[in-house]
Amino acid sequence: MSVFSIQSFRPNSELAATVERVYDGRLFKLSETSWFVTDTATVKTVTEKIGVDNEGGFSGVVVIGVTPSYWGRSTASLWDWLRAAFEAE
């Protein structure tokens, strides 16, 4: 399982609903514009699953593959989620 970061340039309730539907049970919501998700897919496939494309889908969205090398300051729930996601690989 891989971890991906989905970042939207601005809040978008339709994008949020899509990410939360597609990745139900496999996401950590950081903010109104930022999520971590797990998937066995590629970055391109993740973007397709959530509707980021050039054909009238969501724009202003970036999907990035995340490595198990991270550091920062946040809630214990985030660190627990990331640790579990990377251990599931």
KOLGU-4560 file (N, C-alpha, C; in nm, 3 decimals, padded with zeros to 5 digits):
<recs>
<n_xx: 00.086 n_yy: -00.117 n_zz: 00.000 ca_xx: 00.000 ca_yy: 00.000 ca_zz: 00.000 c_xx: 00.090 c_yy: 00.123 c_zz: 00.000 mol: A seq: 1 type: MET>
<n_xx: 00.056 n_yy: 00.220 n_zz: -00.081 ca_xx: 00.131 ca_yy: 00.346 ca_zz: -00.086 c_xx: 00.049 c_yy: 00.458 c_zz: -00.023 mol: A seq: 2 type: SER>
<n_xx: 00.119 n_yy: 00.561 n_zz: 00.022 ca_xx: 00.054 ca_yy: 00.677 ca_zz: 00.081 c_xx: 00.068 c_yy: 00.793 c_zz: -00.016 mol: A seq: 3 type: VAL>
<n_xx: -00.040 n_yy: 00.868 n_zz: -00.034 ca_xx: -00.042 ca_yy: 00.982 ca_zz: -00.124 c_xx: -00.094 c_yy: 01.104 c_zz: -00.049 mol: A seq: 4 type: PHE>
<n_xx: -00.042 n_yy: 01.219 n_zz: -00.085 ca_xx: -00.091 ca_yy: 01.346 ca_zz: -00.032 c_xx: -00.172 c_yy: 01.413 c_zz: -00.143 mol: A seq: 5 type: SER>
<n_xx: -00.294 n_yy: 01.450 n_zz: -00.112 ca_xx: -00.380 ca_yy: 01.522 ca_zz: -00.207 c_xx: -00.393 c_yy: 01.664 c_zz: -00.154 mol: A seq: 6 type: ILE>
<n_xx: -00.353 n_yy: 01.760 n_zz: -00.236 ca_xx: -00.353 ca_yy: 01.901 ca_zz: -00.198 c_xx: -00.435 c_yy: 01.981 c_zz: -00.299 mol: A seq: 7 type: GLN>
<n_xx: -00.532 n_yy: 02.055 n_zz: -00.249 ca_xx: -00.611 ca_yy: 02.144 ca_zz: -00.334 c_xx: -00.568 c_yy: 02.288 c_zz: -00.307 mol: A seq: 8 type: SER>
<n_xx: -00.558 n_yy: 02.367 n_zz: -00.411 ca_xx: -00.517 ca_yy: 02.507 ca_zz: -00.395 c_xx: -00.618 c_yy: 02.588 c_zz: -00.316 mol: A seq: 9 type: PHE>
<n_xx: -00.745 n_yy: 02.547 n_zz: -00.320 ca_xx: -00.850 ca_yy: 02.619 ca_zz: -00.248 c_xx: -00.957 c_yy: 02.519 c_zz: -00.204 mol: A seq: 10 type: ARG>
<n_xx: -01.034 n_yy: 02.552 n_zz: -00.103 ca_xx: -01.141 ca_yy: 02.461 ca_zz: -00.059 c_xx: -01.239 c_yy: 02.432 c_zz: -00.172 mol: A seq: 11 type: PRO>
<n_xx: -01.279 n_yy: 02.307 n_zz: -00.183 ca_xx: -01.374 ca_yy: 02.264 ca_zz: -00.285 c_xx: -01.457 c_yy: 02.151 c_zz: -00.224 mol: A seq: 12 type: ASN>
<n_xx: -01.581 n_yy: 02.181 n_zz: -00.189 ca_xx: -01.664 ca_yy: 02.082 ca_zz: -00.119 c_xx: -01.692 c_yy: 01.959 c_zz: -00.205 mol: A seq: 13 type: SER>
<n_xx: -01.702 n_yy: 01.975 n_zz: -00.335 ca_xx: -01.726 ca_yy: 01.860 ca_zz: -00.424 c_xx: -01.603 c_yy: 01.769 c_zz: -00.428 mol: A seq: 14 type: GLU>
<n_xx: -01.483 n_yy: 01.829 n_zz: -00.435 ca_xx: -01.360 ca_yy: 01.749 ca_zz: -00.431 c_xx: -01.350 c_yy: 01.677 c_zz: -00.297 mol: A seq: 15 type: LEU>
<n_xx: -01.375 n_yy: 01.748 n_zz: -00.187 ca_xx: -01.368 ca_yy: 01.687 ca_zz: -00.054 c_xx: -01.462 c_yy: 01.567 c_zz: -00.044 mol: A seq: 16 type: ALA>
<n_xx: -01.583 n_yy: 01.582 n_zz: -00.093 ca_xx: -01.681 ca_yy: 01.472 ca_zz: -00.088 c_xx: -01.632 c_yy: 01.354 c_zz: -00.172 mol: A seq: 17 type: ALA>
<n_xx: -01.571 n_yy: 01.382 n_zz: -00.287 ca_xx: -01.520 ca_yy: 01.276 ca_zz: -00.373 c_xx: -01.405 c_yy: 01.202 c_zz: -00.306 mol: A seq: 18 type: THR>
<n_xx: -01.309 n_yy: 01.276 n_zz: -00.252 ca_xx: -01.195 ca_yy: 01.212 ca_zz: -00.184 c_xx: -01.246 c_yy: 01.127 c_zz: -00.068 mol: A seq: 19 type: VAL>
<n_xx: -01.338 n_yy: 01.179 n_zz: 00.009 ca_xx: -01.388 ca_yy: 01.107 ca_zz: 00.125 c_xx: -01.472 c_yy: 00.985 c_zz: 00.086 mol: A seq: 20 type: GLU>
<n_xx: -01.538 n_yy: 00.990 n_zz: -00.030 ca_xx: -01.614 ca_yy: 00.874 ca_zz: -00.078 c_xx: -01.520 c_yy: 00.768 c_zz: -00.134 mol: A seq: 21 type: ARG>
<n_xx: -01.427 n_yy: 00.809 n_zz: -00.221 ca_xx: -01.337 ca_yy: 00.714 ca_zz: -00.285 c_xx: -01.243 c_yy: 00.648 c_zz: -00.184 mol: A seq: 22 type: VAL>
<n_xx: -01.199 n_yy: 00.725 n_zz: -00.086 ca_xx: -01.101 ca_yy: 00.674 ca_zz: 00.010 c_xx: -01.158 c_yy: 00.655 c_zz: 00.151 mol: A seq: 23 type: TYR>
<n_xx: -01.287 n_yy: 00.627 n_zz: 00.157 ca_xx: -01.353 ca_yy: 00.602 ca_zz: 00.286 c_xx: -01.278 c_yy: 00.493 c_zz: 00.362 mol: A seq: 24 type: ASP>
<n_xx: -01.237 n_yy: 00.523 n_zz: 00.485 ca_xx: -01.165 ca_yy: 00.427 ca_zz: 00.567 c_xx: -01.017 c_yy: 00.419 c_zz: 00.537 mol: A seq: 25 type: GLY>
<n_xx: -00.970 n_yy: 00.495 n_zz: 00.436 ca_xx: -00.829 ca_yy: 00.492 ca_zz: 00.397 c_xx: -00.774 c_yy: 00.633 c_zz: 00.381 mol: A seq: 26 type: ARG>
<n_xx: -00.820 n_yy: 00.726 n_zz: 00.465 ca_xx: -00.773 ca_yy: 00.864 ca_zz: 00.452 c_xx: -00.754 c_yy: 00.928 c_zz: 00.587 mol: A seq: 27 type: LEU>
<n_xx: -00.672 n_yy: 01.031 n_zz: 00.586 ca_xx: -00.656 ca_yy: 01.118 ca_zz: 00.702 c_xx: -00.672 c_yy: 01.260 c_zz: 00.651 mol: A seq: 28 type: PHE>
<n_xx: -00.773 n_yy: 01.330 n_zz: 00.699 ca_xx: -00.800 ca_yy: 01.467 ca_zz: 00.655 c_xx: -00.717 c_yy: 01.563 c_zz: 00.740 mol: A seq: 29 type: LYS>
<n_xx: -00.625 n_yy: 01.634 n_zz: 00.675 ca_xx: -00.543 ca_yy: 01.733 ca_zz: 00.745 c_xx: -00.616 c_yy: 01.866 c_zz: 00.758 mol: A seq: 30 type: LEU>
<n_xx: -00.685 n_yy: 01.905 n_zz: 00.651 ca_xx: -00.754 ca_yy: 02.034 ca_zz: 00.649 c_xx: -00.862 c_yy: 02.029 c_zz: 00.541 mol: A seq: 31 type: SER>
<n_xx: -00.924 n_yy: 02.140 n_zz: 00.516 ca_xx: -01.027 ca_yy: 02.149 ca_zz: 00.412 c_xx: -00.968 c_yy: 02.130 c_zz: 00.272 mol: A seq: 32 type: GLU>
<n_xx: -00.836 n_yy: 02.138 n_zz: 00.261 ca_xx: -00.771 ca_yy: 02.131 ca_zz: 00.129 c_xx: -00.661 c_yy: 02.025 c_zz: 00.122 mol: A seq: 33 type: THR>
<n_xx: -00.652 n_yy: 01.939 n_zz: 00.222 ca_xx: -00.538 ca_yy: 01.847 ca_zz: 00.228 c_xx: -00.574 c_yy: 01.714 c_zz: 00.293 mol: A seq: 34 type: SER>
<n_xx: -00.537 n_yy: 01.604 n_zz: 00.225 ca_xx: -00.564 ca_yy: 01.470 ca_zz: 00.275 c_xx: -00.444 c_yy: 01.380 c_zz: 00.250 mol: A seq: 35 type: TRP>
<n_xx: -00.427 n_yy: 01.280 n_zz: 00.336 ca_xx: -00.340 ca_yy: 01.166 ca_zz: 00.309 c_xx: -00.433 c_yy: 01.049 c_zz: 00.280 mol: A seq: 36 type: PHE>
<n_xx: -00.401 n_yy: 00.970 n_zz: 00.177 ca_xx: -00.482 ca_yy: 00.852 ca_zz: 00.145 c_xx: -00.388 c_yy: 00.734 c_zz: 00.119 mol: A seq: 37 type: VAL>
<n_xx: -00.440 n_yy: 00.613 n_zz: 00.130 ca_xx: -00.363 ca_yy: 00.495 ca_zz: 00.094 c_xx: -00.429 c_yy: 00.427 c_zz: -00.026 mol: A seq: 38 type: THR>
<n_xx: -00.344 n_yy: 00.371 n_zz: -00.112 ca_xx: -00.392 ca_yy: 00.303 ca_zz: -00.232 c_xx: -00.279 c_yy: 00.217 c_zz: -00.287 mol: A seq: 39 type: ASP>
<n_xx: -00.313 n_yy: 00.116 n_zz: -00.363 ca_xx: -00.213 ca_yy: 00.035 ca_zz: -00.431 c_xx: -00.185 c_yy: 00.089 c_zz: -00.571 mol: A seq: 40 type: THR>
<n_xx: -00.250 n_yy: 00.196 n_zz: -00.607 ca_xx: -00.242 ca_yy: 00.253 ca_zz: -00.742 c_xx: -00.120 c_yy: 00.344 c_zz: -00.758 mol: A seq: 41 type: ALA>
<n_xx: -00.107 n_yy: 00.398 n_zz: -00.878 ca_xx: -00.005 ca_yy: 00.498 ca_zz: -00.908 c_xx: -00.061 c_yy: 00.637 c_zz: -00.881 mol: A seq: 42 type: THR>
<n_xx: 00.026 n_yy: 00.737 n_zz: -00.881 ca_xx: -00.020 ca_yy: 00.875 ca_zz: -00.863 c_xx: -00.121 c_yy: 00.911 c_zz: -00.971 mol: A seq: 43 type: VAL>
<n_xx: -00.093 n_yy: 00.874 n_zz: -01.094 ca_xx: -00.184 ca_yy: 00.905 ca_zz: -01.205 c_xx: -00.322 c_yy: 00.843 c_zz: -01.182 mol: A seq: 44 type: LYS>
<n_xx: -00.324 n_yy: 00.719 n_zz: -01.137 ca_xx: -00.452 ca_yy: 00.651 ca_zz: -01.113 c_xx: -00.528 c_yy: 00.717 c_zz: -00.998 mol: A seq: 45 type: THR>
<n_xx: -00.457 n_yy: 00.759 n_zz: -00.893 ca_xx: -00.524 ca_yy: 00.829 ca_zz: -00.783 c_xx: -00.591 c_yy: 00.956 c_zz: -00.836 mol: A seq: 46 type: VAL>
<n_xx: -00.519 n_yy: 01.032 n_zz: -00.919 ca_xx: -00.579 ca_yy: 01.154 ca_zz: -00.975 c_xx: -00.704 c_yy: 01.121 c_zz: -01.057 mol: A seq: 47 type: THR>
<n_xx: -00.698 n_yy: 01.012 n_zz: -01.133 ca_xx: -00.814 ca_yy: 00.973 ca_zz: -01.213 c_xx: -00.930 c_yy: 00.931 c_zz: -01.124 mol: A seq: 48 type: GLU>
<n_xx: -00.902 n_yy: 00.858 n_zz: -01.017 ca_xx: -01.008 ca_yy: 00.812 ca_zz: -00.926 c_xx: -01.084 c_yy: 00.929 c_zz: -00.863 mol: A seq: 49 type: LYS>
<n_xx: -01.013 n_yy: 01.039 n_zz: -00.836 ca_xx: -01.081 ca_yy: 01.152 ca_zz: -00.771 c_xx: -01.127 c_yy: 01.257 c_zz: -00.872 mol: A seq: 50 type: ILE>
<n_xx: -01.103 n_yy: 01.233 n_zz: -01.001 ca_xx: -01.156 ca_yy: 01.322 ca_zz: -01.104 c_xx: -01.071 c_yy: 01.442 c_zz: -01.138 mol: A seq: 51 type: GLY>
<n_xx: -00.940 n_yy: 01.430 n_zz: -01.121 ca_xx: -00.849 ca_yy: 01.538 ca_zz: -01.161 c_xx: -00.803 c_yy: 01.508 c_zz: -01.303 mol: A seq: 52 type: VAL>
<n_xx: -00.846 n_yy: 01.590 n_zz: -01.398 ca_xx: -00.806 ca_yy: 01.566 ca_zz: -01.537 c_xx: -00.823 c_yy: 01.694 c_zz: -01.618 mol: A seq: 53 type: ASP>
<n_xx: -00.793 n_yy: 01.685 n_zz: -01.744 ca_xx: -00.805 ca_yy: 01.800 ca_zz: -01.834 c_xx: -00.938 c_yy: 01.803 c_zz: -01.907 mol: A seq: 54 type: ASN>
<n_xx: -01.028 n_yy: 01.715 n_zz: -01.872 ca_xx: -01.155 ca_yy: 01.703 ca_zz: -01.942 c_xx: -01.271 c_yy: 01.760 c_zz: -01.863 mol: A seq: 55 type: GLU>
<n_xx: -01.249 n_yy: 01.867 n_zz: -01.790 ca_xx: -01.357 ca_yy: 01.928 ca_zz: -01.714 c_xx: -01.367 c_yy: 01.879 c_zz: -01.571 mol: A seq: 56 type: GLY>
<n_xx: -01.270 n_yy: 01.801 n_zz: -01.528 ca_xx: -01.269 ca_yy: 01.754 ca_zz: -01.389 c_xx: -01.212 c_yy: 01.862 c_zz: -01.298 mol: A seq: 57 type: GLY>
<n_xx: -01.176 n_yy: 01.820 n_zz: -01.178 ca_xx: -01.119 ca_yy: 01.914 ca_zz: -01.082 c_xx: -00.983 c_yy: 01.965 c_zz: -01.131 mol: A seq: 58 type: PHE>
<n_xx: -00.956 n_yy: 02.091 n_zz: -01.104 ca_xx: -00.823 ca_yy: 02.147 ca_zz: -01.133 c_xx: -00.773 c_yy: 02.216 c_zz: -01.006 mol: A seq: 59 type: SER>
<n_xx: -00.647 n_yy: 02.257 n_zz: -01.009 ca_xx: -00.590 ca_yy: 02.319 ca_zz: -00.891 c_xx: -00.566 c_yy: 02.216 c_zz: -00.781 mol: A seq: 60 type: GLY>
<n_xx: -00.537 n_yy: 02.092 n_zz: -00.822 ca_xx: -00.517 ca_yy: 01.983 ca_zz: -00.728 c_xx: -00.386 c_yy: 01.913 c_zz: -00.762 mol: A seq: 61 type: VAL>
<n_xx: -00.308 n_yy: 01.880 n_zz: -00.659 ca_xx: -00.182 ca_yy: 01.810 ca_zz: -00.677 c_xx: -00.188 c_yy: 01.682 c_zz: -00.595 mol: A seq: 62 type: VAL>
<n_xx: -00.145 n_yy: 01.571 n_zz: -00.655 ca_xx: -00.134 ca_yy: 01.444 ca_zz: -00.583 c_xx: 00.014 c_yy: 01.405 c_zz: -00.583 mol: A seq: 63 type: VAL>
<n_xx: 00.066 n_yy: 01.376 n_zz: -00.465 ca_xx: 00.208 ca_yy: 01.346 ca_zz: -00.449 c_xx: 00.224 c_yy: 01.215 c_zz: -00.374 mol: A seq: 64 type: ILE>
<n_xx: 00.311 n_yy: 01.128 n_zz: -00.422 ca_xx: 00.345 ca_yy: 01.007 ca_zz: -00.349 c_xx: 00.430 c_yy: 01.044 c_zz: -00.228 mol: A seq: 65 type: GLY>
<n_xx: 00.401 n_yy: 00.984 n_zz: -00.113 ca_xx: 00.470 ca_yy: 01.017 ca_zz: 00.011 c_xx: 00.563 c_yy: 00.901 c_zz: 00.049 mol: A seq: 66 type: VAL>
<n_xx: 00.683 n_yy: 00.934 n_zz: 00.092 ca_xx: 00.778 ca_yy: 00.833 ca_zz: 00.138 c_xx: 00.766 c_yy: 00.817 c_zz: 00.289 mol: A seq: 67 type: THR>
<n_xx: 00.818 n_yy: 00.707 n_zz: 00.343 ca_xx: 00.810 ca_yy: 00.689 ca_zz: 00.488 c_xx: 00.911 c_yy: 00.774 c_zz: 00.565 mol: A seq: 68 type: PRO>
<n_xx: 00.970 n_yy: 00.870 n_zz: 00.501 ca_xx: 01.061 ca_yy: 00.963 ca_zz: 00.568 c_xx: 00.987 c_yy: 01.095 c_zz: 00.585 mol: A seq: 69 type: SER>
<n_xx: 00.948 n_yy: 01.126 n_zz: 00.707 ca_xx: 00.871 ca_yy: 01.247 ca_zz: 00.734 c_xx: 00.904 c_yy: 01.298 c_zz: 00.873 mol: A seq: 70 type: TYR>
<n_xx: 00.880 n_yy: 01.424 n_zz: 00.893 ca_xx: 00.905 ca_yy: 01.487 ca_zz: 01.023 c_xx: 00.817 c_yy: 01.610 c_zz: 01.032 mol: A seq: 71 type: TRP>
<n_xx: 00.777 n_yy: 01.648 n_zz: 01.148 ca_xx: 00.697 ca_yy: 01.768 ca_zz: 01.165 c_xx: 00.636 c_yy: 01.771 c_zz: 01.303 mol: A seq: 72 type: GLY>
<n_xx: 00.543 n_yy: 01.859 n_zz: 01.318 ca_xx: 00.476 ca_yy: 01.875 ca_zz: 01.446 c_xx: 00.326 c_yy: 01.875 c_zz: 01.419 mol: A seq: 73 type: ARG>
<n_xx: 00.257 n_yy: 01.776 n_zz: 01.473 ca_xx: 00.113 ca_yy: 01.765 ca_zz: 01.450 c_xx: 00.052 c_yy: 01.681 c_zz: 01.562 mol: A seq: 74 type: SER>
<n_xx: -00.071 n_yy: 01.642 n_zz: 01.541 ca_xx: -00.143 ca_yy: 01.563 ca_zz: 01.641 c_xx: -00.094 c_yy: 01.418 c_zz: 01.641 mol: A seq: 75 type: THR>
<n_xx: -00.110 n_yy: 01.353 n_zz: 01.753 ca_xx: -00.072 ca_yy: 01.212 ca_zz: 01.763 c_xx: -00.151 c_yy: 01.128 c_zz: 01.663 mol: A seq: 76 type: ALA>
<n_xx: -00.275 n_yy: 01.167 n_zz: 01.636 ca_xx: -00.357 ca_yy: 01.089 ca_zz: 01.542 c_xx: -00.296 c_yy: 01.086 c_zz: 01.403 mol: A seq: 77 type: SER>
<n_xx: -00.233 n_yy: 01.195 n_zz: 01.360 ca_xx: -00.167 ca_yy: 01.195 ca_zz: 01.228 c_xx: -00.049 c_yy: 01.100 c_zz: 01.228 mol: A seq: 78 type: LEU>
<n_xx: 00.037 n_yy: 01.109 n_zz: 01.328 ca_xx: 00.156 ca_yy: 01.022 ca_zz: 01.332 c_xx: 00.115 c_yy: 00.876 c_zz: 01.342 mol: A seq: 79 type: TRP>
<n_xx: 00.010 n_yy: 00.846 n_zz: 01.420 ca_xx: -00.039 ca_yy: 00.708 ca_zz: 01.432 c_xx: -00.091 c_yy: 00.659 c_zz: 01.298 mol: A seq: 80 type: ASP>
<n_xx: -00.166 n_yy: 00.744 n_zz: 01.225 ca_xx: -00.221 ca_yy: 00.706 ca_zz: 01.096 c_xx: -00.109 c_yy: 00.680 c_zz: 00.996 mol: A seq: 81 type: TRP>
<n_xx: -00.011 n_yy: 00.771 n_zz: 00.988 ca_xx: 00.100 ca_yy: 00.753 ca_zz: 00.894 c_xx: 00.179 c_yy: 00.626 c_zz: 00.927 mol: A seq: 82 type: LEU>
<n_xx: 00.210 n_yy: 00.604 n_zz: 01.055 ca_xx: 00.286 ca_yy: 00.485 ca_zz: 01.093 c_xx: 00.209 c_yy: 00.359 c_zz: 01.050 mol: A seq: 83 type: ARG>
<n_xx: 00.080 n_yy: 00.353 n_zz: 01.079 ca_xx: -00.001 ca_yy: 00.237 ca_zz: 01.042 c_xx: -00.007 c_yy: 00.221 c_zz: 00.890 mol: A seq: 84 type: ALA>
<n_xx: -00.019 n_yy: 00.331 n_zz: 00.817 ca_xx: -00.027 ca_yy: 00.323 ca_zz: 00.670 c_xx: 00.102 c_yy: 00.268 c_zz: 00.612 mol: A seq: 85 type: ALA>
<n_xx: 00.215 n_yy: 00.313 n_zz: 00.661 ca_xx: 00.343 ca_yy: 00.265 ca_zz: 00.608 c_xx: 00.373 c_yy: 00.123 c_zz: 00.655 mol: A seq: 86 type: PHE>
<n_xx: 00.330 n_yy: 00.086 n_zz: 00.774 ca_xx: 00.351 ca_yy: -00.052 ca_zz: 00.821 c_xx: 00.264 c_yy: -00.150 c_zz: 00.745 mol: A seq: 87 type: GLU>
<n_xx: 00.153 n_yy: -00.103 n_zz: 00.687 ca_xx: 00.062 ca_yy: -00.190 ca_zz: 00.611 c_xx: 00.122 c_yy: -00.232 c_zz: 00.477 mol: A seq: 88 type: ALA>
<n_xx: 00.229 n_yy: -00.163 n_zz: 00.437 ca_xx: 00.292 ca_yy: -00.197 ca_zz: 00.308 c_xx: 00.347 c_yy: -00.334 c_zz: 00.320 mol: A seq: 89 type: GLU>
</recs>
